[in-house]
Amino acid sequence: MLEFVDRKLTALPALAQVANQEGVFLGHALNADAVLRAEPLASDDDASVARRVRMARAVAATPFSYHHRGTLAYLGRAAAADFGEGTTYKGSNLAAKYLWRSVYWSQQVSLRTRFLLSMDWCKELLFGRDLSKF
């Protein structure tokens, strides 16, 4: 039994992309369940009952499926991108750096974190990455 559980828990790679998709899936399922529970039960017309049954079946029966959207790795002064289905990109220097930074910056959730990230990149531009020299 433990082997079965282990296979199910480790069936997907441990990536933020997987966690993000699982979180969105879980959020939709919990919201649908909350809407289902919030509706009053006093309404017994056929349309309302049929709608509740459809929603309950959709929440219970929809399994999570992971869709790989590609991988981007930034390695110092080079980057590699795997967009799936044999499409790869290998770049170096500025192109790779700014490709990675644009993706990373676009994933920030607030203006505050985007601003702080931009400030960190400006400090790195002015002082370099190795602060132990100062």
Residue pairs with C-beta under 8 A, 6 or more apart in sequence:
12 18
12 66
15 71
17 68
17 69
18 66
21 64
21 66
21 67
22 64
22 66
25 64
29 59
29 62
32 55
32 58
32 59
33 59
35 55
36 52
36 55
36 56
36 59
39 48
39 52
68 84
69 83
69 84
70 81
70 82
70 83
70 84
71 81
71 82
72 79
72 80
72 81
72 82
72 99
72 100
72 103
73 79
73 80
73 81
74 96
74 97
74 100
77 92
77 93
77 96
77 97
78 90
78 91
78 92
78 93
78 96
79 89
79 90
79 91
79 92
79 95
79 96
79 97
79 99
79 100
80 88
80 89
80 90
80 91
81 88
81 89
81 90
81 91
81 99
82 88
83 89
89 99
91 99
101 121
104 117
105 114
105 117
105 118
108 114
108 117
127 134
